[in-house]
Amino acid sequence: MADFPLTLIRLRFECVAETPIHLGGVRAGNNLRGALVDVMRRATCPYSVPAVAGVSPVPDPEHVATCPVC
């Protein structure tokens, strides 16, 4: 059986809202989680930014091997 390398990063955030937040009622947890993941992806990996005009950049294998987002 082949090795399956797996990296885990556990993060915990404590935040205080400066303005009112409307998260969508029963879907509040999903909306907040999705927003956090989107911000972390954009801050971590240049390949996770939405493509312009439908052209999506393809990351090289070295980048994929070290990027936590890819």
mmCIF file of the N, C-alpha and C atoms, coordinates in Angstrom:
data_MODEL
# 
_entry.id   MODEL 
# 
loop_
_atom_site.group_PDB 
_atom_site.id 
_atom_site.type_symbol 
_atom_site.label_atom_id 
_atom_site.label_alt_id 
_atom_site.label_comp_id 
_atom_site.label_asym_id 
_atom_site.label_entity_id 
_atom_site.label_seq_id 
_atom_site.pdbx_PDB_ins_code 
_atom_site.Cartn_x 
_atom_site.Cartn_y 
_atom_site.Cartn_z 
_atom_site.occupancy 
_atom_site.B_iso_or_equiv 
_atom_site.pdbx_formal_charge 
_atom_site.auth_seq_id 
_atom_site.auth_comp_id 
_atom_site.auth_asym_id 
_atom_site.auth_atom_id 
_atom_site.pdbx_PDB_model_num 
ATOM 1   N N  . MET A 1 1  ? 0.851   -1.190 0.000   1.00 0.00 ? 1  MET A N  1 
ATOM 2   C CA . MET A 1 1  ? 0.000   0.000  0.000   1.00 0.00 ? 1  MET A CA 1 
ATOM 3   C C  . MET A 1 1  ? 0.892   1.247  0.000   1.00 0.00 ? 1  MET A C  1 
ATOM 4   N N  . ALA A 1 2  ? 0.569   2.234  -0.814  1.00 0.00 ? 2  ALA A N  1 
ATOM 5   C CA . ALA A 1 2  ? 1.361   3.456  -0.930  1.00 0.00 ? 2  ALA A CA 1 
ATOM 6   C C  . ALA A 1 2  ? 1.116   4.374  0.267   1.00 0.00 ? 2  ALA A C  1 
ATOM 7   N N  . ASP A 1 3  ? 2.150   5.137  0.611   1.00 0.00 ? 3  ASP A N  1 
ATOM 8   C CA . ASP A 1 3  ? 2.008   6.123  1.686   1.00 0.00 ? 3  ASP A CA 1 
ATOM 9   C C  . ASP A 1 3  ? 1.061   7.230  1.247   1.00 0.00 ? 3  ASP A C  1 
ATOM 10  N N  . PHE A 1 4  ? 0.331   7.760  2.187   1.00 0.00 ? 4  PHE A N  1 
ATOM 11  C CA . PHE A 1 4  ? -0.588  8.861  1.919   1.00 0.00 ? 4  PHE A CA 1 
ATOM 12  C C  . PHE A 1 4  ? -0.244  9.998  2.878   1.00 0.00 ? 4  PHE A C  1 
ATOM 13  N N  . PRO A 1 5  ? 0.641   10.921 2.449   1.00 0.00 ? 5  PRO A N  1 
ATOM 14  C CA . PRO A 1 5  ? 1.011   12.020 3.347   1.00 0.00 ? 5  PRO A CA 1 
ATOM 15  C C  . PRO A 1 5  ? -0.167  12.985 3.528   1.00 0.00 ? 5  PRO A C  1 
ATOM 16  N N  . LEU A 1 6  ? -0.439  13.314 4.751   1.00 0.00 ? 6  LEU A N  1 
ATOM 17  C CA . LEU A 1 6  ? -1.561  14.191 5.056   1.00 0.00 ? 6  LEU A CA 1 
ATOM 18  C C  . LEU A 1 6  ? -1.088  15.253 6.040   1.00 0.00 ? 6  LEU A C  1 
ATOM 19  N N  . THR A 1 7  ? -1.345  16.499 5.712   1.00 0.00 ? 7  THR A N  1 
ATOM 20  C CA . THR A 1 7  ? -0.987  17.605 6.583   1.00 0.00 ? 7  THR A CA 1 
ATOM 21  C C  . THR A 1 7  ? -2.260  18.187 7.169   1.00 0.00 ? 7  THR A C  1 
ATOM 22  N N  . LEU A 1 8  ? -2.249  18.464 8.447   1.00 0.00 ? 8  LEU A N  1 
ATOM 23  C CA . LEU A 1 8  ? -3.413  19.014 9.134   1.00 0.00 ? 8  LEU A CA 1 
ATOM 24  C C  . LEU A 1 8  ? -3.010  20.300 9.826   1.00 0.00 ? 8  LEU A C  1 
ATOM 25  N N  . ILE A 1 9  ? -3.835  21.316 9.654   1.00 0.00 ? 9  ILE A N  1 
ATOM 26  C CA . ILE A 1 9  ? -3.611  22.580 10.338  1.00 0.00 ? 9  ILE A CA 1 
ATOM 27  C C  . ILE A 1 9  ? -4.895  22.907 11.084  1.00 0.00 ? 9  ILE A C  1 
ATOM 28  N N  . ARG A 1 10 ? -4.800  23.009 12.384  1.00 0.00 ? 10 ARG A N  1 
ATOM 29  C CA . ARG A 1 10 ? -5.976  23.330 13.185  1.00 0.00 ? 10 ARG A CA 1 
ATOM 30  C C  . ARG A 1 10 ? -5.866  24.782 13.610  1.00 0.00 ? 10 ARG A C  1 
ATOM 31  N N  . LEU A 1 11 ? -6.878  25.563 13.283  1.00 0.00 ? 11 LEU A N  1 
ATOM 32  C CA . LEU A 1 11 ? -6.902  26.978 13.597  1.00 0.00 ? 11 LEU A CA 1 
ATOM 33  C C  . LEU A 1 11 ? -8.097  27.287 14.482  1.00 0.00 ? 11 LEU A C  1 
ATOM 34  N N  . ARG A 1 12 ? -7.906  28.203 15.396  1.00 0.00 ? 12 ARG A N  1 
ATOM 35  C CA . ARG A 1 12 ? -9.010  28.655 16.241  1.00 0.00 ? 12 ARG A CA 1 
ATOM 36  C C  . ARG A 1 12 ? -8.987  30.181 16.237  1.00 0.00 ? 12 ARG A C  1 
ATOM 37  N N  . PHE A 1 13 ? -10.133 30.784 15.968  1.00 0.00 ? 13 PHE A N  1 
ATOM 38  C CA . PHE A 1 13 ? -10.236 32.228 15.902  1.00 0.00 ? 13 PHE A CA 1 
ATOM 39  C C  . PHE A 1 13 ? -11.245 32.715 16.930  1.00 0.00 ? 13 PHE A C  1 
ATOM 40  N N  . GLU A 1 14 ? -10.913 33.810 17.557  1.00 0.00 ? 14 GLU A N  1 
ATOM 41  C CA . GLU A 1 14 ? -11.864 34.502 18.423  1.00 0.00 ? 14 GLU A CA 1 
ATOM 42  C C  . GLU A 1 14 ? -11.976 35.910 17.878  1.00 0.00 ? 14 GLU A C  1 
ATOM 43  N N  . CYS A 1 15 ? -13.202 36.312 17.520  1.00 0.00 ? 15 CYS A N  1 
ATOM 44  C CA . CYS A 1 15 ? -13.419 37.596 16.868  1.00 0.00 ? 15 CYS A CA 1 
ATOM 45  C C  . CYS A 1 15 ? -14.512 38.378 17.577  1.00 0.00 ? 15 CYS A C  1 
ATOM 46  N N  . VAL A 1 16 ? -14.434 39.690 17.438  1.00 0.00 ? 16 VAL A N  1 
ATOM 47  C CA . VAL A 1 16 ? -15.474 40.583 17.946  1.00 0.00 ? 16 VAL A CA 1 
ATOM 48  C C  . VAL A 1 16 ? -15.907 41.459 16.781  1.00 0.00 ? 16 VAL A C  1 
ATOM 49  N N  . ALA A 1 17 ? -17.197 41.470 16.496  1.00 0.00 ? 17 ALA A N  1 
ATOM 50  C CA . ALA A 1 17 ? -17.723 42.264 15.381  1.00 0.00 ? 17 ALA A CA 1 
ATOM 51  C C  . ALA A 1 17 ? -17.696 43.741 15.735  1.00 0.00 ? 17 ALA A C  1 
ATOM 52  N N  . GLU A 1 18 ? -17.240 44.559 14.794  1.00 0.00 ? 18 GLU A N  1 
ATOM 53  C CA . GLU A 1 18 ? -17.238 46.008 14.983  1.00 0.00 ? 18 GLU A CA 1 
ATOM 54  C C  . GLU A 1 18 ? -18.508 46.641 14.435  1.00 0.00 ? 18 GLU A C  1 
ATOM 55  N N  . THR A 1 19 ? -19.186 45.948 13.528  1.00 0.00 ? 19 THR A N  1 
ATOM 56  C CA . THR A 1 19 ? -20.453 46.405 12.958  1.00 0.00 ? 19 THR A CA 1 
ATOM 57  C C  . THR A 1 19 ? -21.411 45.221 12.979  1.00 0.00 ? 19 THR A C  1 
ATOM 58  N N  . PRO A 1 20 ? -22.704 45.468 12.859  1.00 0.00 ? 20 PRO A N  1 
ATOM 59  C CA . PRO A 1 20 ? -23.665 44.352 12.853  1.00 0.00 ? 20 PRO A CA 1 
ATOM 60  C C  . PRO A 1 20 ? -23.384 43.375 11.705  1.00 0.00 ? 20 PRO A C  1 
ATOM 61  N N  . ILE A 1 21 ? -23.552 42.086 11.976  1.00 0.00 ? 21 ILE A N  1 
ATOM 62  C CA . ILE A 1 21 ? -23.328 41.048 10.983  1.00 0.00 ? 21 ILE A CA 1 
ATOM 63  C C  . ILE A 1 21 ? -24.639 40.312 10.742  1.00 0.00 ? 21 ILE A C  1 
ATOM 64  N N  . HIS A 1 22 ? -25.005 40.157 9.479   1.00 0.00 ? 22 HIS A N  1 
ATOM 65  C CA . HIS A 1 22 ? -26.199 39.408 9.095   1.00 0.00 ? 22 HIS A CA 1 
ATOM 66  C C  . HIS A 1 22 ? -25.728 38.182 8.327   1.00 0.00 ? 22 HIS A C  1 
ATOM 67  N N  . LEU A 1 23 ? -25.821 37.005 8.931   1.00 0.00 ? 23 LEU A N  1 
ATOM 68  C CA . LEU A 1 23 ? -25.258 35.794 8.357   1.00 0.00 ? 23 LEU A CA 1 
ATOM 69  C C  . LEU A 1 23 ? -26.268 34.865 7.702   1.00 0.00 ? 23 LEU A C  1 
ATOM 70  N N  . GLY A 1 24 ? -27.526 35.178 7.750   1.00 0.00 ? 24 GLY A N  1 
ATOM 71  C CA . GLY A 1 24 ? -28.492 34.367 7.014   1.00 0.00 ? 24 GLY A CA 1 
ATOM 72  C C  . GLY A 1 24 ? -29.246 33.343 7.847   1.00 0.00 ? 24 GLY A C  1 
ATOM 73  N N  . GLY A 1 25 ? -29.542 33.631 9.077   1.00 0.00 ? 25 GLY A N  1 
ATOM 74  C CA . GLY A 1 25 ? -30.391 32.748 9.890   1.00 0.00 ? 25 GLY A CA 1 
ATOM 75  C C  . GLY A 1 25 ? -29.819 31.368 10.130  1.00 0.00 ? 25 GLY A C  1 
ATOM 76  N N  . VAL A 1 26 ? -30.558 30.330 9.692   1.00 0.00 ? 26 VAL A N  1 
ATOM 77  C CA . VAL A 1 26 ? -30.170 28.947 9.976   1.00 0.00 ? 26 VAL A CA 1 
ATOM 78  C C  . VAL A 1 26 ? -28.892 28.539 9.253   1.00 0.00 ? 26 VAL A C  1 
ATOM 79  N N  . ARG A 1 27 ? -28.511 29.285 8.233   1.00 0.00 ? 27 ARG A N  1 
ATOM 80  C CA . ARG A 1 27 ? -27.281 28.965 7.485   1.00 0.00 ? 27 ARG A CA 1 
ATOM 81  C C  . ARG A 1 27 ? -26.092 29.798 7.954   1.00 0.00 ? 27 ARG A C  1 
ATOM 82  N N  . ALA A 1 28 ? -26.202 30.425 9.105   1.00 0.00 ? 28 ALA A N  1 
ATOM 83  C CA . ALA A 1 28 ? -25.173 31.336 9.594   1.00 0.00 ? 28 ALA A CA 1 
ATOM 84  C C  . ALA A 1 28 ? -23.805 30.666 9.689   1.00 0.00 ? 28 ALA A C  1 
ATOM 85  N N  . GLY A 1 29 ? -23.738 29.472 10.236  1.00 0.00 ? 29 GLY A N  1 
ATOM 86  C CA . GLY A 1 29 ? -22.460 28.767 10.381  1.00 0.00 ? 29 GLY A CA 1 
ATOM 87  C C  . GLY A 1 29 ? -21.819 28.474 9.040   1.00 0.00 ? 29 GLY A C  1 
ATOM 88  N N  . ASN A 1 30 ? -22.627 27.993 8.082   1.00 0.00 ? 30 ASN A N  1 
ATOM 89  C CA . ASN A 1 30 ? -22.105 27.706 6.745   1.00 0.00 ? 30 ASN A CA 1 
ATOM 90  C C  . ASN A 1 30 ? -21.607 28.972 6.055   1.00 0.00 ? 30 ASN A C  1 
ATOM 91  N N  . ASN A 1 31 ? -22.354 30.069 6.174   1.00 0.00 ? 31 ASN A N  1 
ATOM 92  C CA . ASN A 1 31 ? -21.955 31.318 5.538   1.00 0.00 ? 31 ASN A CA 1 
ATOM 93  C C  . ASN A 1 31 ? -20.670 31.865 6.140   1.00 0.00 ? 31 ASN A C  1 
ATOM 94  N N  . LEU A 1 32 ? -20.544 31.824 7.449   1.00 0.00 ? 32 LEU A N  1 
ATOM 95  C CA . LEU A 1 32 ? -19.340 32.311 8.119   1.00 0.00 ? 32 LEU A CA 1 
ATOM 96  C C  . LEU A 1 32 ? -18.137 31.447 7.760   1.00 0.00 ? 32 LEU A C  1 
ATOM 97  N N  . ARG A 1 33 ? -18.311 30.157 7.783   1.00 0.00 ? 33 ARG A N  1 
ATOM 98  C CA . ARG A 1 33 ? -17.232 29.223 7.435   1.00 0.00 ? 33 ARG A CA 1 
ATOM 99  C C  . ARG A 1 33 ? -16.788 29.429 5.983   1.00 0.00 ? 33 ARG A C  1 
ATOM 100 N N  . GLY A 1 34 ? -17.734 29.579 5.087   1.00 0.00 ? 34 GLY A N  1 
ATOM 101 C CA . GLY A 1 34 ? -17.410 29.798 3.681   1.00 0.00 ? 34 GLY A CA 1 
ATOM 102 C C  . GLY A 1 34 ? -16.658 31.105 3.457   1.00 0.00 ? 34 GLY A C  1 
ATOM 103 N N  . ALA A 1 35 ? -17.071 32.161 4.150   1.00 0.00 ? 35 ALA A N  1 
ATOM 104 C CA . ALA A 1 35 ? -16.381 33.450 4.022   1.00 0.00 ? 35 ALA A CA 1 
ATOM 105 C C  . ALA A 1 35 ? -14.958 33.357 4.547   1.00 0.00 ? 35 ALA A C  1 
ATOM 106 N N  . LEU A 1 36 ? -14.759 32.677 5.658   1.00 0.00 ? 36 LEU A N  1 
ATOM 107 C CA . LEU A 1 36 ? -13.427 32.526 6.229   1.00 0.00 ? 36 LEU A CA 1 
ATOM 108 C C  . LEU A 1 36 ? -12.518 31.727 5.296   1.00 0.00 ? 36 LEU A C  1 
ATOM 109 N N  . VAL A 1 37 ? -13.026 30.639 4.745   1.00 0.00 ? 37 VAL A N  1 
ATOM 110 C CA . VAL A 1 37 ? -12.231 29.826 3.823   1.00 0.00 ? 37 VAL A CA 1 
ATOM 111 C C  . VAL A 1 37 ? -11.865 30.631 2.586   1.00 0.00 ? 37 VAL A C  1 
ATOM 112 N N  . ASP A 1 38 ? -12.794 31.416 2.068   1.00 0.00 ? 38 ASP A N  1 
ATOM 113 C CA . ASP A 1 38 ? -12.526 32.222 0.878   1.00 0.00 ? 38 ASP A CA 1 
ATOM 114 C C  . ASP A 1 38 ? -11.411 33.230 1.138   1.00 0.00 ? 38 ASP A C  1 
ATOM 115 N N  . VAL A 1 39 ? -11.452 33.908 2.264   1.00 0.00 ? 39 VAL A N  1 
ATOM 116 C CA . VAL A 1 39 ? -10.405 34.885 2.608   1.00 0.00 ? 39 VAL A CA 1 
ATOM 117 C C  . VAL A 1 39 ? -9.067  34.193 2.800   1.00 0.00 ? 39 VAL A C  1 
ATOM 118 N N  . MET A 1 40 ? -9.054  33.051 3.475   1.00 0.00 ? 40 MET A N  1 
ATOM 119 C CA . MET A 1 40 ? -7.796  32.333 3.704   1.00 0.00 ? 40 MET A CA 1 
ATOM 120 C C  . MET A 1 40 ? -7.208  31.837 2.387   1.00 0.00 ? 40 MET A C  1 
ATOM 121 N N  . ARG A 1 41 ? -8.055  31.350 1.483   1.00 0.00 ? 41 ARG A N  1 
ATOM 122 C CA . ARG A 1 41 ? -7.572  30.879 0.176   1.00 0.00 ? 41 ARG A CA 1 
ATOM 123 C C  . ARG A 1 41 ? -6.932  32.014 -0.607  1.00 0.00 ? 41 ARG A C  1 
ATOM 124 N N  . ARG A 1 42 ? -7.604  33.168 -0.659  1.00 0.00 ? 42 ARG A N  1 
ATOM 125 C CA . ARG A 1 42 ? -7.066  34.303 -1.418  1.00 0.00 ? 42 ARG A CA 1 
ATOM 126 C C  . ARG A 1 42 ? -5.781  34.838 -0.797  1.00 0.00 ? 42 ARG A C  1 
ATOM 127 N N  . ALA A 1 43 ? -5.661  34.767 0.523   1.00 0.00 ? 43 ALA A N  1 
ATOM 128 C CA . ALA A 1 43 ? -4.464  35.268 1.196   1.00 0.00 ? 43 ALA A CA 1 
ATOM 129 C C  . ALA A 1 43 ? -3.297  34.296 1.101   1.00 0.00 ? 43 ALA A C  1 
ATOM 130 N N  . THR A 1 44 ? -3.566  33.020 0.865   1.00 0.00 ? 44 THR A N  1 
ATOM 131 C CA . THR A 1 44 ? -2.535  31.992 0.887   1.00 0.00 ? 44 THR A CA 1 
ATOM 132 C C  . THR A 1 44 ? -2.024  31.611 -0.479  1.00 0.00 ? 44 THR A C  1 
ATOM 133 N N  . CYS A 1 45 ? -2.900  31.528 -1.466  1.00 0.00 ? 45 CYS A N  1 
ATOM 134 C CA . CYS A 1 45 ? -2.519  30.966 -2.759  1.00 0.00 ? 45 CYS A CA 1 
ATOM 135 C C  . CYS A 1 45 ? -2.946  31.868 -3.915  1.00 0.00 ? 45 CYS A C  1 
ATOM 136 N N  . PRO A 1 46 ? -1.989  32.278 -4.761  1.00 0.00 ? 46 PRO A N  1 
ATOM 137 C CA . PRO A 1 46 ? -2.358  33.122 -5.899  1.00 0.00 ? 46 PRO A CA 1 
ATOM 138 C C  . PRO A 1 46 ? -3.202  32.385 -6.936  1.00 0.00 ? 46 PRO A C  1 
ATOM 139 N N  . TYR A 1 47 ? -3.169  31.062 -6.927  1.00 0.00 ? 47 TYR A N  1 
ATOM 140 C CA . TYR A 1 47 ? -3.941  30.288 -7.891  1.00 0.00 ? 47 TYR A CA 1 
ATOM 141 C C  . TYR A 1 47 ? -5.404  30.134 -7.471  1.00 0.00 ? 47 TYR A C  1 
ATOM 142 N N  . SER A 1 48 ? -5.747  30.520 -6.248  1.00 0.00 ? 48 SER A N  1 
ATOM 143 C CA . SER A 1 48 ? -7.124  30.362 -5.791  1.00 0.00 ? 48 SER A CA 1 
ATOM 144 C C  . SER A 1 48 ? -7.983  31.592 -6.088  1.00 0.00 ? 48 SER A C  1 
ATOM 145 N N  . VAL A 1 49 ? -7.377  32.662 -6.615  1.00 0.00 ? 49 VAL A N  1 
ATOM 146 C CA . VAL A 1 49 ? -8.126  33.863 -6.977  1.00 0.00 ? 49 VAL A CA 1 
ATOM 147 C C  . VAL A 1 49 ? -8.964  33.540 -8.208  1.00 0.00 ? 49 VAL A C  1 
ATOM 148 N N  . PRO A 1 50 ? -10.227 33.962 -8.241  1.00 0.00 ? 50 PRO A N  1 
ATOM 149 C CA . PRO A 1 50 ? -11.070 33.653 -9.407  1.00 0.00 ? 50 PRO A CA 1 
ATOM 150 C C  . PRO A 1 50 ? -10.424 34.100 -10.712 1.00 0.00 ? 50 PRO A C  1 
ATOM 151 N N  . ALA A 1 51 ? -10.589 33.300 -11.735 1.00 0.00 ? 51 ALA A N  1 
ATOM 152 C CA . ALA A 1 51 ? -9.984  33.571 -13.045 1.00 0.00 ? 51 ALA A CA 1 
ATOM 153 C C  . ALA A 1 51 ? -10.633 34.783 -13.703 1.00 0.00 ? 51 ALA A C  1 
ATOM 154 N N  . VAL A 1 52 ? -9.840  35.495 -14.482 1.00 0.00 ? 52 VAL A N  1 
ATOM 155 C CA . VAL A 1 52 ? -10.338 36.634 -15.244 1.00 0.00 ? 52 VAL A CA 1 
ATOM 156 C C  . VAL A 1 52 ? -10.680 36.136 -16.645 1.00 0.00 ? 52 VAL A C  1 
ATOM 157 N N  . ALA A 1 53 ? -11.836 36.471 -17.135 1.00 0.00 ? 53 ALA A N  1 
ATOM 158 C CA . ALA A 1 53 ? -12.300 36.114 -18.473 1.00 0.00 ? 53 ALA A CA 1 
ATOM 159 C C  . ALA A 1 53 ? -12.272 34.603 -18.714 1.00 0.00 ? 53 ALA A C  1 
ATOM 160 N N  . GLY A 1 54 ? -12.521 33.827 -17.671 1.00 0.00 ? 54 GLY A N  1 
ATOM 161 C CA . GLY A 1 54 ? -12.617 32.386 -17.828 1.00 0.00 ? 54 GLY A CA 1 
ATOM 162 C C  . GLY A 1 54 ? -11.302 31.651 -17.991 1.00 0.00 ? 54 GLY A C  1 
ATOM 163 N N  . VAL A 1 55 ? -10.165 32.339 -17.887 1.00 0.00 ? 55 VAL A N  1 
ATOM 164 C CA . VAL A 1 55 ? -8.863  31.696 -18.016 1.00 0.00 ? 55 VAL A CA 1 
ATOM 165 C C  . VAL A 1 55 ? -8.357  31.371 -16.619 1.00 0.00 ? 55 VAL A C  1 
ATOM 166 N N  . SER A 1 56 ? -8.185  30.112 -16.345 1.00 0.00 ? 56 SER A N  1 
ATOM 167 C CA . SER A 1 56 ? -7.740  29.678 -15.025 1.00 0.00 ? 56 SER A CA 1 
ATOM 168 C C  . SER A 1 56 ? -6.269  29.282 -15.079 1.00 0.00 ? 56 SER A C  1 
ATOM 169 N N  . PRO A 1 57 ? -5.401  29.915 -14.256 1.00 0.00 ? 57 PRO A N  1 
ATOM 170 C CA . PRO A 1 57 ? -3.989  29.541 -14.255 1.00 0.00 ? 57 PRO A CA 1 
ATOM 171 C C  . PRO A 1 57 ? -3.800  28.142 -13.667 1.00 0.00 ? 57 PRO A C  1 
ATOM 172 N N  . VAL A 1 58 ? -2.870  27.407 -14.204 1.00 0.00 ? 58 VAL A N  1 
ATOM 173 C CA . VAL A 1 58 ? -2.594  26.050 -13.739 1.00 0.00 ? 58 VAL A CA 1 
ATOM 174 C C  . VAL A 1 58 ? -1.321  26.080 -12.897 1.00 0.00 ? 58 VAL A C  1 
ATOM 175 N N  . PRO A 1 59 ? -1.394  25.691 -11.624 1.00 0.00 ? 59 PRO A N  1 
ATOM 176 C CA . PRO A 1 59 ? -0.194  25.707 -10.787 1.00 0.00 ? 59 PRO A CA 1 
ATOM 177 C C  . PRO A 1 59 ? 0.777   24.604 -11.191 1.00 0.00 ? 59 PRO A C  1 
ATOM 178 N N  . ASP A 1 60 ? 2.064   24.882 -10.997 1.00 0.00 ? 60 ASP A N  1 
ATOM 179 C CA . ASP A 1 60 ? 3.067   23.871 -11.295 1.00 0.00 ? 60 ASP A CA 1 
ATOM 180 C C  . ASP A 1 60 ? 3.094   22.827 -10.182 1.00 0.00 ? 60 ASP A C  1 
ATOM 181 N N  . PRO A 1 61 ? 3.606   21.629 -10.446 1.00 0.00 ? 61 PRO A N  1 
ATOM 182 C CA . PRO A 1 61 ? 3.603   20.554 -9.449  1.00 0.00 ? 61 PRO A CA 1 
ATOM 183 C C  . PRO A 1 61 ? 4.343   20.893 -8.156  1.00 0.00 ? 61 PRO A C  1 
ATOM 184 N N  . GLU A 1 62 ? 5.410   21.692 -8.238  1.00 0.00 ? 62 GLU A N  1 
ATOM 185 C CA . GLU A 1 62 ? 6.128   22.092 -7.009  1.00 0.00 ? 62 GLU A CA 1 
ATOM 186 C C  . GLU A 1 62 ? 5.234   22.931 -6.118  1.00 0.00 ? 62 GLU A C  1 
ATOM 187 N N  . HIS A 1 63 ? 4.460   23.833 -6.718  1.00 0.00 ? 63 HIS A N  1 
ATOM 188 C CA . HIS A 1 63 ? 3.557   24.670 -5.945  1.00 0.00 ? 63 HIS A CA 1 
ATOM 189 C C  . HIS A 1 63 ? 2.481   23.811 -5.264  1.00 0.00 ? 63 HIS A C  1 
ATOM 190 N N  . VAL A 1 64 ? 1.898   22.910 -6.020  1.00 0.00 ? 64 VAL A N  1 
ATOM 191 C CA . VAL A 1 64 ? 0.846   22.047 -5.488  1.00 0.00 ? 64 VAL A CA 1 
ATOM 192 C C  . VAL A 1 64 ? 1.368   21.192 -4.317  1.00 0.00 ? 64 VAL A C  1 
ATOM 193 N N  . ALA A 1 65 ? 2.621   20.770 -4.391  1.00 0.00 ? 65 ALA A N  1 
ATOM 194 C CA . ALA A 1 65 ? 3.201   19.917 -3.348  1.00 0.00 ? 65 ALA A CA 1 
ATOM 195 C C  . ALA A 1 65 ? 3.371   20.664 -2.020  1.00 0.00 ? 65 ALA A C  1 
ATOM 196 N N  . THR A 1 66 ? 3.498   21.988 -2.052  1.00 0.00 ? 66 THR A N  1 
ATOM 197 C CA . THR A 1 66 ? 3.767   22.732 -0.818  1.00 0.00 ? 66 THR A CA 1 
ATOM 198 C C  . THR A 1 66 ? 2.622   23.641 -0.397  1.00 0.00 ? 66 THR A C  1 
ATOM 199 N N  . CYS A 1 67 ? 1.641   23.872 -1.268  1.00 0.00 ? 67 CYS A N  1 
ATOM 200 C CA . CYS A 1 67 ? 0.565   24.816 -0.954  1.00 0.00 ? 67 CYS A CA 1 
ATOM 201 C C  . CYS A 1 67 ? -0.547  24.143 -0.151  1.00 0.00 ? 67 CYS A C  1 
ATOM 202 N N  . PRO A 1 68 ? -0.920  24.707 1.005   1.00 0.00 ? 68 PRO A N  1 
ATOM 203 C CA . PRO A 1 68 ? -1.994  24.102 1.804   1.00 0.00 ? 68 PRO A CA 1 
ATOM 204 C C  . PRO A 1 68 ? -3.365  24.238 1.164   1.00 0.00 ? 68 PRO A C  1 
ATOM 205 N N  . VAL A 1 69 ? -3.532  25.171 0.235   1.00 0.00 ? 69 VAL A N  1 
ATOM 206 C CA . VAL A 1 69 ? -4.812  25.370 -0.424  1.00 0.00 ? 69 VAL A CA 1 
ATOM 207 C C  . VAL A 1 69 ? -4.985  24.392 -1.587  1.00 0.00 ? 69 VAL A C  1 
ATOM 208 N N  . CYS A 1 70 ? -3.944  24.254 -2.383  1.00 0.00 ? 70 CYS A N  1 
ATOM 209 C CA . CYS A 1 70 ? -4.033  23.368 -3.546  1.00 0.00 ? 70 CYS A CA 1 
ATOM 210 C C  . CYS A 1 70 ? -4.128  21.925 -3.121  1.00 0.00 ? 70 CYS A C  1 
# 
